[in-house]
């Protein structure tokens, strides 16, 4: 199962639910607008001339000889660090868009950070979601995020572009490991705040409501469940003697007082 935390002010949460759950809207956020501006770093590794030429023979054989020679000078000359480090990272951040999911719903930190201090909700996606995404325009790939205390290497001209970039796109500082993140990647026109795509709402198994959600959102979720028998509506809870997070099924006409106590 994959999960997406949703937050917003009380007045907007019903609309967010309608778009994300009922309409199947998913948002790929701009890499340039991520909350951690130090993501997507890499250490460039320059190939040998033999490796460089072999890559072009396979992946870009139509490139004119003069352009190929200039490209080699750019990555091996005096400005190699600018051409293989600074400029590619800048372009990556302008053109790359990510759908950030997680494989856990029971994180206090994520409920606090991404679900408006427990007032939002979590969308629960079926595992088939990752099979449905690759048909989208601009598709690059998807995978689990690796957490490390070292910046990954970008080994230029070592593989097809998408594969070559994956370590950069799927590695974060180990201080973010609690997120257990799973990413889907798109490439599109530069400098957009985000990109909206649509999936089949049938790929959504249900929602987990935060303990502080407004009544209007509870009512909307219950009404939607009434028309979709396979759709689950749960609410976050926790035992009084433990910090462990649990869930309980939301009943049509029952509200639990002090669910967050």
C-alpha contacts under 8 A as a table, 3 or more apart, distances in Angstrom:
res1	aa1	res2	aa2	distance
1	X	103	X	6.42
1	X	124	X	6.78
1	X	125	X	5.85
1	X	126	X	5.22
1	X	127	X	4.98
2	X	101	X	6.26
2	X	102	X	5.75
2	X	103	X	5.02
2	X	104	X	7.42
2	X	124	X	5.96
2	X	125	X	5.00
2	X	126	X	6.50
2	X	127	X	6.49
3	X	101	X	5.59
3	X	102	X	5.14
3	X	103	X	5.98
3	X	104	X	6.65
3	X	105	X	6.49
3	X	122	X	6.30
3	X	123	X	5.56
3	X	124	X	4.79
3	X	125	X	5.95
4	X	100	X	7.39
4	X	101	X	5.20
4	X	102	X	6.41
4	X	122	X	5.40
4	X	123	X	5.13
4	X	124	X	6.82
4	X	125	X	7.98
5	X	110	X	7.47
5	X	111	X	7.34
5	X	114	X	5.78
5	X	115	X	5.69
5	X	120	X	7.53
5	X	121	X	6.05
5	X	122	X	4.47
5	X	123	X	6.52
6	X	16	X	7.92
6	X	114	X	6.33
6	X	115	X	5.13
6	X	116	X	7.88
6	X	120	X	5.58
6	X	121	X	5.32
6	X	122	X	5.83
6	X	123	X	7.42
7	X	13	X	7.09
7	X	114	X	5.92
7	X	115	X	4.07
7	X	116	X	4.86
7	X	119	X	7.05
7	X	120	X	4.55
7	X	121	X	6.77
8	X	12	X	6.08
8	X	13	X	5.88
8	X	115	X	7.31
8	X	116	X	6.07
8	X	120	X	6.72
9	X	12	X	5.46
9	X	13	X	6.42
9	X	116	X	7.59
10	X	13	X	5.50
10	X	14	X	7.92
10	X	119	X	7.64
10	X	213	X	7.56
10	X	214	X	6.27
11	X	14	X	7.07
12	X	15	X	5.42
12	X	16	X	6.25
13	X	16	X	4.95
13	X	17	X	6.09
13	X	120	X	7.05
13	X	217	X	6.68
14	X	17	X	5.03
14	X	18	X	6.25
14	X	216	X	6.97
14	X	217	X	5.35
14	X	220	X	6.98
15	X	18	X	5.04
15	X	19	X	6.29
16	X	19	X	5.25
16	X	20	X	5.91
17	X	20	X	5.28
17	X	21	X	5.41
17	X	22	X	6.95
17	X	217	X	7.81
18	X	21	X	5.62
18	X	22	X	4.87
18	X	23	X	6.26
19	X	22	X	5.89
19	X	23	X	4.90
19	X	24	X	6.34
19	X	25	X	5.53
20	X	23	X	5.95
20	X	24	X	5.01
20	X	25	X	4.65
20	X	26	X	6.32
20	X	123	X	7.93
21	X	24	X	5.19
21	X	25	X	7.21
21	X	123	X	7.23
21	X	201	X	6.34
21	X	204	X	6.92
22	X	201	X	6.17
22	X	224	X	7.92
23	X	198	X	7.46
23	X	199	X	8.00
23	X	200	X	7.91
23	X	201	X	6.19
24	X	198	X	5.36
24	X	199	X	4.97
24	X	200	X	5.82
24	X	201	X	4.62
24	X	204	X	7.92
25	X	196	X	6.59
25	X	197	X	5.82
25	X	198	X	4.49
25	X	199	X	6.37
26	X	99	X	7.48
26	X	196	X	5.75
26	X	197	X	5.36
26	X	198	X	5.86
26	X	199	X	7.20
27	X	99	X	6.23
27	X	194	X	6.59
27	X	195	X	5.66
27	X	196	X	4.60
27	X	197	X	6.38
28	X	97	X	5.18
28	X	98	X	4.62
28	X	99	X	4.40
28	X	100	X	7.63
28	X	185	X	7.85
28	X	186	X	7.52
28	X	194	X	5.52
28	X	195	X	5.04
28	X	196	X	6.28
28	X	197	X	7.73
29	X	33	X	7.31
29	X	34	X	7.58
29	X	97	X	5.15
29	X	98	X	5.23
29	X	99	X	6.35
29	X	193	X	6.63
29	X	194	X	4.38
29	X	195	X	6.51
30	X	33	X	5.42
30	X	34	X	6.89
30	X	93	X	7.38
30	X	94	X	7.46
30	X	95	X	7.68
30	X	96	X	6.26
30	X	97	X	4.58
30	X	98	X	6.61
30	X	191	X	7.58
30	X	192	X	6.61
30	X	193	X	5.50
30	X	194	X	5.04
30	X	195	X	7.78
31	X	34	X	5.43
31	X	92	X	7.91
31	X	93	X	5.13
31	X	94	X	7.13
31	X	95	X	7.88
31	X	96	X	5.80
31	X	97	X	5.62
31	X	98	X	6.75
32	X	37	X	7.39
32	X	93	X	4.89
32	X	94	X	6.17
32	X	191	X	7.92
33	X	37	X	7.67
33	X	193	X	7.17
34	X	37	X	6.28
36	X	39	X	5.97
38	X	41	X	6.74
39	X	172	X	6.32
39	X	173	X	7.73
40	X	89	X	7.32
40	X	168	X	5.44
40	X	169	X	5.92
40	X	171	X	7.39
40	X	172	X	7.51
41	X	89	X	7.24
41	X	151	X	6.24
41	X	152	X	7.37
41	X	168	X	6.51
42	X	85	X	7.52
42	X	151	X	5.45
42	X	152	X	5.13
42	X	153	X	5.35
42	X	154	X	5.84
42	X	168	X	5.99
43	X	85	X	7.32
43	X	151	X	6.60
43	X	152	X	6.22
43	X	153	X	4.62
43	X	154	X	5.82
44	X	81	X	7.80
44	X	84	X	6.19
44	X	85	X	6.07
44	X	153	X	5.88
44	X	154	X	4.85
44	X	155	X	6.15
44	X	156	X	6.99
45	X	153	X	6.57
45	X	154	X	5.91
45	X	155	X	4.71
45	X	156	X	6.07
46	X	75	X	6.97
46	X	76	X	7.24
46	X	155	X	6.58
46	X	156	X	5.85
47	X	50	X	7.92
47	X	51	X	5.89
47	X	52	X	6.07
47	X	155	X	7.18
47	X	156	X	6.20
47	X	157	X	6.79
47	X	158	X	7.63
48	X	51	X	5.21
48	X	52	X	6.17
49	X	52	X	4.92
49	X	53	X	6.10
49	X	72	X	7.67
50	X	53	X	5.28
50	X	54	X	6.11
51	X	54	X	5.09
51	X	55	X	6.13
51	X	157	X	7.05
51	X	158	X	7.36
52	X	55	X	5.33
52	X	56	X	6.51
52	X	72	X	7.65
52	X	157	X	5.86
53	X	56	X	5.16
53	X	57	X	6.13
54	X	57	X	5.03
54	X	58	X	6.44
55	X	58	X	5.32
55	X	59	X	5.87
55	X	60	X	7.46
55	X	157	X	5.79
55	X	158	X	7.05
55	X	159	X	7.48
56	X	59	X	5.14
56	X	60	X	4.59
56	X	61	X	5.55
56	X	63	X	7.76
57	X	60	X	6.05
57	X	61	X	4.67
58	X	61	X	6.16
59	X	160	X	7.18
60	X	63	X	5.82
63	X	67	X	6.61
63	X	68	X	6.49
64	X	67	X	5.35
64	X	68	X	6.28
65	X	68	X	5.03
65	X	69	X	6.18
66	X	69	X	5.11
66	X	70	X	6.25
67	X	70	X	5.03
67	X	71	X	6.10
68	X	71	X	5.04
68	X	72	X	6.30
69	X	72	X	5.13
69	X	73	X	6.36
70	X	73	X	5.04
70	X	74	X	6.19
71	X	74	X	5.01
71	X	75	X	6.43
72	X	75	X	5.36
72	X	76	X	5.96
72	X	77	X	7.93
73	X	76	X	5.10
73	X	77	X	5.03
74	X	77	X	5.61
74	X	79	X	6.68
74	X	80	X	5.85
74	X	83	X	6.16
75	X	79	X	7.46
75	X	80	X	4.61
75	X	81	X	7.69
75	X	83	X	6.12
75	X	84	X	6.02
76	X	79	X	7.69
76	X	80	X	5.33
77	X	80	X	5.32
78	X	81	X	7.99
79	X	82	X	5.43
79	X	83	X	6.22
80	X	83	X	5.10
80	X	84	X	5.79
80	X	85	X	7.85
81	X	84	X	5.33
81	X	85	X	5.30
81	X	86	X	6.97
82	X	85	X	5.39
82	X	86	X	4.93
82	X	87	X	6.10
83	X	86	X	6.44
83	X	87	X	5.61
83	X	88	X	7.01
84	X	87	X	6.71
84	X	88	X	6.16
85	X	88	X	5.76
85	X	89	X	6.23
86	X	89	X	5.43
86	X	90	X	6.26
87	X	90	X	5.10
87	X	91	X	6.23
88	X	91	X	5.13
88	X	92	X	5.99
89	X	92	X	4.98
89	X	93	X	6.17
90	X	93	X	5.28
90	X	94	X	6.36
91	X	94	X	5.05
91	X	95	X	6.17
92	X	95	X	5.40
92	X	96	X	5.61
93	X	96	X	5.71
94	X	190	X	4.85
94	X	191	X	5.19
94	X	192	X	7.94
95	X	187	X	5.57
95	X	188	X	5.47
95	X	189	X	5.84
95	X	190	X	4.50
95	X	191	X	6.73
96	X	185	X	7.11
96	X	186	X	5.95
96	X	187	X	4.75
96	X	188	X	6.58
96	X	190	X	7.87
97	X	185	X	5.93
97	X	186	X	5.12
97	X	187	X	6.12
97	X	188	X	7.42
97	X	194	X	6.79
97	X	195	X	7.23
98	X	183	X	6.40
98	X	184	X	5.61
98	X	185	X	4.78
98	X	186	X	6.29
99	X	183	X	5.71
99	X	184	X	5.08
99	X	185	X	6.60
100	X	181	X	6.68
100	X	182	X	6.15
100	X	183	X	4.91
100	X	184	X	6.75
101	X	181	X	5.67
101	X	182	X	5.00
101	X	183	X	6.03
102	X	105	X	7.52
102	X	179	X	6.38
102	X	180	X	5.49
102	X	181	X	4.34
102	X	182	X	5.34
103	X	180	X	5.89
103	X	181	X	6.58
103	X	182	X	7.00
104	X	107	X	7.05
104	X	179	X	7.63
104	X	180	X	6.75
105	X	122	X	7.29
106	X	244	X	7.84
106	X	245	X	5.63
106	X	246	X	7.41
107	X	110	X	5.37
107	X	111	X	6.33
107	X	178	X	7.51
107	X	179	X	7.78
107	X	245	X	7.70
108	X	111	X	5.22
108	X	112	X	6.15
108	X	245	X	7.87
109	X	112	X	5.11
109	X	113	X	5.95
110	X	113	X	4.95
110	X	114	X	5.37
110	X	115	X	6.94
110	X	179	X	7.17
111	X	114	X	5.74
111	X	115	X	4.92
111	X	116	X	7.17
111	X	117	X	6.15
111	X	118	X	5.23
111	X	120	X	7.94
111	X	210	X	7.80
112	X	115	X	5.96
112	X	116	X	6.11
112	X	117	X	4.13
112	X	118	X	5.75
113	X	116	X	6.42
113	X	117	X	6.52
114	X	117	X	7.57
115	X	118	X	5.40
115	X	119	X	6.11
115	X	120	X	4.45
115	X	121	X	6.17
115	X	122	X	7.76
115	X	210	X	7.75
116	X	119	X	5.30
116	X	120	X	5.71
117	X	120	X	7.52
118	X	121	X	7.55
118	X	210	X	4.89
118	X	211	X	6.15
118	X	212	X	5.77
118	X	213	X	7.31
119	X	209	X	7.93
119	X	210	X	5.32
119	X	211	X	6.63
119	X	212	X	4.45
119	X	213	X	4.42
119	X	214	X	7.33
120	X	209	X	6.54
120	X	210	X	5.48
120	X	212	X	7.54
120	X	213	X	5.88
121	X	207	X	6.76
121	X	208	X	5.59
121	X	209	X	4.39
121	X	210	X	5.28
121	X	213	X	7.62
122	X	207	X	5.47
122	X	208	X	5.04
122	X	209	X	6.45
122	X	210	X	7.88
123	X	204	X	7.16
123	X	206	X	6.36
123	X	207	X	4.73
123	X	208	X	6.73
124	X	204	X	5.86
124	X	205	X	5.54
124	X	206	X	5.26
124	X	207	X	5.50
124	X	208	X	7.47
125	X	129	X	6.52
125	X	203	X	5.88
125	X	204	X	4.46
125	X	205	X	5.60
125	X	206	X	7.37
126	X	129	X	5.85
126	X	203	X	5.41
126	X	204	X	5.84
126	X	205	X	5.81
127	X	130	X	6.56
128	X	131	X	5.31
128	X	132	X	6.65
128	X	203	X	6.87
129	X	132	X	5.21
129	X	133	X	6.51
129	X	203	X	6.12
130	X	133	X	5.46
130	X	134	X	7.41
130	X	142	X	7.74
131	X	134	X	6.58
132	X	135	X	6.55
132	X	199	X	7.53
133	X	136	X	5.88
133	X	139	X	7.94
133	X	184	X	7.85
133	X	199	X	7.82
134	X	139	X	5.85
134	X	140	X	7.91
134	X	141	X	7.08
135	X	139	X	7.13
136	X	139	X	5.68
136	X	197	X	7.87
137	X	186	X	7.71
138	X	186	X	5.09
138	X	187	X	4.90
138	X	188	X	5.94
139	X	185	X	6.31
139	X	186	X	4.65
139	X	187	X	6.52
140	X	162	X	6.06
140	X	184	X	7.82
140	X	185	X	5.25
140	X	186	X	5.27
140	X	187	X	6.64
141	X	162	X	7.32
141	X	184	X	5.99
141	X	185	X	5.35
141	X	186	X	7.41
142	X	182	X	7.43
142	X	183	X	5.41
142	X	184	X	4.22
142	X	185	X	5.91
143	X	170	X	7.11
143	X	182	X	5.70
143	X	183	X	5.61
143	X	184	X	6.79
144	X	170	X	6.82
144	X	180	X	7.77
144	X	181	X	6.20
144	X	182	X	4.40
144	X	183	X	6.34
145	X	170	X	4.62
145	X	171	X	5.51
145	X	172	X	6.97
145	X	180	X	7.20
145	X	181	X	5.54
145	X	182	X	5.73
145	X	183	X	6.87
146	X	170	X	6.03
146	X	171	X	4.72
146	X	172	X	6.35
147	X	171	X	5.75
147	X	172	X	5.02
147	X	173	X	5.45
147	X	174	X	4.34
147	X	175	X	7.70
147	X	176	X	7.10
147	X	177	X	5.79
148	X	151	X	7.39
148	X	171	X	7.02
148	X	172	X	6.34
148	X	173	X	5.26
148	X	174	X	4.58
149	X	173	X	5.60
149	X	174	X	5.59
150	X	173	X	7.55
151	X	171	X	7.82
151	X	173	X	7.99
152	X	167	X	6.15
152	X	168	X	6.05
152	X	171	X	7.05
153	X	167	X	7.30
153	X	168	X	7.39
154	X	164	X	6.84
154	X	165	X	6.74
154	X	167	X	7.29
154	X	168	X	6.85
155	X	158	X	5.81
155	X	164	X	6.84
156	X	159	X	7.95
156	X	164	X	7.21
157	X	160	X	7.57
157	X	161	X	7.84
157	X	164	X	7.54
158	X	164	X	6.56
159	X	163	X	6.09
159	X	164	X	5.25
160	X	163	X	5.47
160	X	164	X	5.94
161	X	164	X	4.98
161	X	165	X	6.13
162	X	165	X	5.37
162	X	166	X	6.32
163	X	166	X	5.29
164	X	167	X	7.24
165	X	168	X	5.50
165	X	169	X	6.31
166	X	169	X	4.97
166	X	170	X	5.73
167	X	170	X	5.24
167	X	171	X	5.86
168	X	171	X	5.71
170	X	183	X	7.34
172	X	176	X	6.85
173	X	176	X	5.91
173	X	177	X	7.58
174	X	177	X	5.20
175	X	178	X	7.65
176	X	179	X	6.00
177	X	180	X	5.90
177	X	181	X	7.94
189	X	192	X	7.12
192	X	195	X	7.29
199	X	203	X	7.42
200	X	203	X	5.74
201	X	204	X	5.55
202	X	205	X	7.30
204	X	231	X	7.65
205	X	230	X	7.09
205	X	231	X	5.46
205	X	232	X	6.43
206	X	231	X	4.87
206	X	232	X	4.34
206	X	233	X	5.79
206	X	234	X	7.94
207	X	232	X	6.33
207	X	233	X	5.28
207	X	234	X	6.33
208	X	233	X	6.12
208	X	234	X	4.74
208	X	235	X	5.09
208	X	236	X	6.38
208	X	247	X	7.64
209	X	213	X	6.56
209	X	218	X	7.65
209	X	233	X	7.40
209	X	234	X	6.14
209	X	235	X	4.49
209	X	236	X	6.06
210	X	213	X	5.47
210	X	235	X	5.95
210	X	236	X	5.34
211	X	235	X	6.49
211	X	236	X	5.66
211	X	237	X	6.75
211	X	259	X	5.70
211	X	260	X	5.43
212	X	260	X	7.37
213	X	217	X	6.64
213	X	218	X	7.18
214	X	217	X	5.62
214	X	218	X	6.81
215	X	218	X	5.05
215	X	219	X	6.18
216	X	219	X	5.18
216	X	220	X	6.20
217	X	220	X	4.99
217	X	221	X	6.15
218	X	221	X	5.23
218	X	222	X	6.18
219	X	222	X	5.16
219	X	223	X	6.09
220	X	223	X	5.16
220	X	224	X	6.22
221	X	224	X	5.15
221	X	225	X	6.19
221	X	233	X	6.68
222	X	225	X	5.05
222	X	226	X	6.33
222	X	233	X	7.01
222	X	250	X	7.94
222	X	252	X	6.44
223	X	226	X	5.16
223	X	227	X	7.00
224	X	227	X	5.45
224	X	228	X	6.40
225	X	228	X	4.87
225	X	229	X	6.08
225	X	230	X	7.68
225	X	231	X	5.47
225	X	232	X	6.80
225	X	233	X	7.18
226	X	229	X	6.43
228	X	231	X	5.47
229	X	232	X	7.99
232	X	249	X	7.80
233	X	249	X	6.17
233	X	250	X	5.82
234	X	247	X	6.04
234	X	248	X	5.35
234	X	249	X	4.35
234	X	250	X	5.19
235	X	247	X	5.36
235	X	248	X	5.47
235	X	249	X	6.37
235	X	250	X	6.19
236	X	245	X	6.88
236	X	246	X	5.95
236	X	247	X	4.57
236	X	248	X	6.74
236	X	259	X	7.85
237	X	245	X	5.88
237	X	246	X	5.05
237	X	247	X	5.23
237	X	248	X	6.88
237	X	259	X	5.94
237	X	260	X	6.31
238	X	242	X	6.92
238	X	243	X	6.65
238	X	244	X	6.05
238	X	245	X	4.79
238	X	246	X	5.30
238	X	247	X	7.56
238	X	259	X	7.79
238	X	260	X	7.18
238	X	261	X	7.87
239	X	242	X	5.45
239	X	243	X	7.30
239	X	244	X	7.27
239	X	245	X	7.70
239	X	246	X	7.73
240	X	243	X	7.95
240	X	261	X	7.11
250	X	254	X	7.41
250	X	255	X	7.68
251	X	254	X	5.36
251	X	255	X	7.50
256	X	259	X	5.70
258	X	261	X	5.27
